Amino acid sequence: MNSFEDVFGQAPTVTARAPGRVNLLGEHTDYQGGYVLPTAIPQQATVRLAPNGTGEHHVYAADLDEHATFGVGQNAAGGFARYVAGALALGGAREGLNVHVTSDVPMAAGLSSSAALEVASLRALRELGVLNADDEALALLAQRVEHEYVGVKSGILDQMASTFARAGQMLFLDTRTLHRETLPLPGDAEVLVIDSGVPRQLADSGYNERRAQVEEAARLLGVPELRDVADPAAVEGLPSPLRERARHVVTENGRVLEAVVPGVSPEHFGRLMNASHASLRDDYAVSHPVVDALVAALQAHRDVYGARMTGAGFGGSLVALVRSGTAAAVGDAVMGAGDGRARRVVP
């Protein structure tokens, strides 16, 4: 793998990192002001950069062996470089930079490889002295990168998780107020993450369509966001598929609030995860047959408290809460339930 020095003939001025994330509960609620419960994964995006004295940014992704060049303040033509271009522009870079990117966060797996890249790029600008922003403001800038430079109307979950979450702990986040708390995992439990091997393309999937549907559902219900609907029965008068989409968001918010009650047992937490997957599969319609097969295999395993798809869906990854000390063995035991492409990400 080519280093910064190999590519640019100089040493980097700054280096910054940010982790990927897995969402334990609270899927597709963040763009309706809801509650989410992510944790960080060990894998990270790393961004190294240095001024190059020109009016152009030169970006190299070492894992892909891909180069991109674009003007200061401009967007890149496509691919990974759009995330960097947006961060550089919104982060206030006014001179050309050489940027070297590495990442071991699986791409197109629903584990926030893009948010990790955005946050790491903005952290690098802050380290360079170009950007003056606290962590919360930095996460909000990263969200704008998705909206304005990538064309995905994402909520704030991924960027806040990449900024604030820690591995081995849960980040309880109110996406409306951005109030957050760090909480322990339920007792006698650890997290297993499996990449199904089915890639998903967020901008090309039904993500933006789902967002438009729940926005219309909130409008018909006369509330600012579905976060404001306390009783799931209130959505039953909506036309299909708005009814199903809204029902998922409202019940998912309830599941997160149940999961963060002090002393929640791993068994109860697992039942909430199982219910979340059923809701994502049946009401939100964002799962995939391969993911469903892997989740079913996990849910049937004696050491698994609960399992679900995670991320935007249409492929990607799944997460399980399992008995402490069993995650690697459980993961290996269920791999055959997919189509042969699945692999463990954590542990």
N, C-alpha and C positions, 0 to 999 in steps of 0.2 A: 504494500500500500504506500503510495507516494505521500511524503510528509509535506508540511508547509514549506520547508526549506527546499525540498526537491522541486516543488511546483513554481515557487515564486523567487527563489534565490536569495531569500532574506529570512530572518527569524520573525515570528509573530510578536506583536506588541502586547496583546492580551489574549487570554484564553478564558472561556466561560462554558458552563455546562447546565443542563436541565434534564430532568428525568421524564420518561414516559409515565403513563398512569393506567390503572385499571379501575373501573367503576364497580363497586360492590353492589350498590343499589342506587336508584334515582336516574334511570335512563330516559332520555328525551323529555326531561322536565325543566332543564336549565333555561330553555328559551321561552318558558312560560312562567318564569319567576319562582320555580319550585326548589325542592331540596335535593341534594346529591350527597353521595358518600363514597368518594374515591380513595385510593391509596396509591402511593408511588411504586413503580417497579424499579429494580436495580439498573436497568438499561438506561443509557443517557445519550443525548445529542451533545456534541462538543463543537464549539465554534472558536476558531483562532483567526485573528485578523490583524492587519497592519495597514497604515496609510501607504498609498502608492504614488501620490503626487500627480495624479491625472484627474480627468473628469469622468472616469469610468470605474465601475466596480468589476472586479474579476473574481468570480466565485468558482471554487472547485469542490465537488463532492467526492471524497476519496473512495467511499464504499461503492459508488456507481462509476467511478472514473469518468465523470462528466464535468465539462467546463461551461460556464455561462458568462457573458459579458453584457453589460447594460449601463446606460448613462446614470449619473447621480440623479436621484429623484425619480427615476423611471422604473417601470415594471419590467420583469423579465419576460421572455417569450412564452415560457411555460415550464412545467415540471417542478422539481424541487426548488428551483431558483426563485420562484414567485414568493415563497415564504421568506426567503432571505431579503429579496428586493423590497417587499413590504416593510419588513422590520427596519431595514436601513433607511428607507424614506421616512417612515413615521417616527423613527428614532432620532431623526435630525442629522443624519450624515450629510455633510456639505462638501466633502472631497472624496475622491476615489479611494476605495479600500480593496486590498487583497483579502479574500475570505476563504478559509479552508474548513470544510465541514466533514466530520465523521459522526456516525451514529450506530449504536447497536440496538436501538429501539426498532422492532420489526415494522416494516412499512406495510401500509394497506391492511393492517391487522386490527384496527380499532383500538390501538394502545397509545394514541396521541403522539405519533412520531412527528406530525406537523407542528403541534403545539410546543413540543420539546425544542424543535428547531427554531421556532419563533422566539420563545423565551430565552434560549441560549444566545441567539443573535442580539436581542435587546440587552441582555446582561453584559454581553461583550461591549456594546456601545456605551453602556453605563460605566464599565470598567475603564474604557478608553477616555472617559470624561466628556463624551459627546451628549449623552442623555442624562438628564437629572430627573429621576422618577423613583418613587418608592415601589415596593413590590406589588402592591395592589394596582397602582397606576400602570406599572409595566404589564401586568396581566391584561388589563383593559386595552392597552395598545396592541398586544398580541392578538386579541380578539378582532380588533379593527383590521389587522393584516388579513385575516380570513375573509372578512366582509368586503374589503375594498380592493384587495390585490389578488385574492384567490377565487372569490365569487361564491363562497359558502357562507350562508347566514347562520353561523354557529352560535350556540349559547356560550356562556362563560366558563362552563365546567372544565374543559380541557386546559385552558390557559391558567386558571386558578389552581388546578391540581398540579400542573407542572411547576408552578411557582411555589406553592405552599405545602404540598403533600409530602409525607415521609414514608419510606418503606416500613412495613410492620405496624403501621398505625392507620387509623381511618381519619379522613378529613370531612367533618360534617360542615356543609356549606349551604347557607341560605343564598340562593343566587339572585334574589331581589335586593337584599340589603348588603350582601357580601359578608355578613357576620359568619364567622367560622370558629370551629373548635376542633382540637386534635383529641381523638378518643382511642382507647385501646381496642384491639380486636376482641371479640367474645372469647371467654376463657377456653383453654384446651383446643385452640383452633389455629390454623394457618391457612394461607391463601395459595391456591394452585391456579395458574393461568396457562391456557393452551391456545396456541394459534391454530385454527382449523385448517389453515392452508388455502382457504378460499379467499382470494383478495377482494377487497371492496374499494370502489372509487367513490369517495364521498360526494364530490360535486356532480358526478354523473349518476348517482343513485337517486332514490326517492327522498333523500333528506330534505331538500328544499320544499318538495311537495308536501311532506308531512308537516313541516313548519307552517306552510300556508293553510293547511287543513285545520290545525289546532288554533291558529289565529282567527280563522273564520268561525270555529266553534265558540271561542270566547266572545266574539262579537255577537253571535246569535244568543248567547246566554246573558249578555249584558254586563259582562265583567271585564276588567282590564286584562286579566290573564287567568288561565285555568287554575293557577295557584289560589285564586279567590273562591273557588268552588269547594265547599267543605263536604257536601253530601254527594256521593257518587250517583245517587238516584236522580240528581238534577240533570244529568246529561242524557237520560234515556229518551227524552222527547226530541232529540236532534235527529236529523236525517242521517242515514248511513252513507259514507263511512265516517262522517264527523262524529257520530255517536261513539263508535268504537275507539277512534283516536283520542277523544276527550276522556273516555272512561279509563284508558290506560294512564293518562297523565294524572288524573285525579287520584286513582287508586295507588299509583306509584309513589306519589307524595305521601300518602298515608303509610305505605310500607316503610319509607325512610324514617318517618317519625316514630314508628313502632321499633325500628331497629336501633335507635339511639337512646331508648329508655335505659337508664342505668341498670346494670345487672342482667341485661338480656342474655338468654342462654344461646349457645351456638345452635341448638336444635331449633329454637324459634327463629333465629336469624336465617338459618337454612331454609325453613319453610317459606319465609318471605322471599328469598332468592328464587325458589321454585315457582312461586306465584308470579314473580316479576317476569320470569322467562315465558310462562304461559301467556301473560298479558302482552308481552312484546311480540310473541309469535301470532297470537290470535286476534288481538285488538289493534295493535300498531302495525302488524304485518311487515316486520323488518327482519325476521329471522331467515334461515336458509336450511334446506334439508340436511346438509352435512353437519351444520352446527346443532340442529335439533337432535340428530343421532348421537353426537358426542355428549350433549347435555343429558340425554336420557340414560346413557351408559354411566355417566357420573352420578346421576341421581339414584341409580340402582346400586351403587357401590356402598358397602357397609361402613366405610370410613368417611363418607361424604355427608355433610350436614345439608348442603344445598348447592345448586349450580344453575347458571344462567348464561345466556349470551351477554356480551358486554360491548360497549361502543355503539356506533350509529347503526350497525347491523348490515344486512345484505352480504353476509360473509364475516370475515374477521375472527375475533377471538371469543373465548368463553372463560368464565371465572367460577371457581368453586371454593367453598369454605369446607375444609377437611380437618380431620382429627390431627392434632399436633404430631409431627414426625412422620406423617404418611404421605405427604404431597407428592414426592417424587415417585413412589411406588404406585399411587393411585393414577397419576398421569400416565405412566407407562402401561398400566393395565387396561386403560380405556382407549388407547390410540387406535386400535383396530376397528373401533366403531365408526370411524370416518371413512374417507376415501383413500387413505394412505398418505395424505400430505400433512397431517397434524403433527405438531411438535410442542413439547413443553417450553414455555417461556420463563415461568417462575414455578418452582425453584429450578 
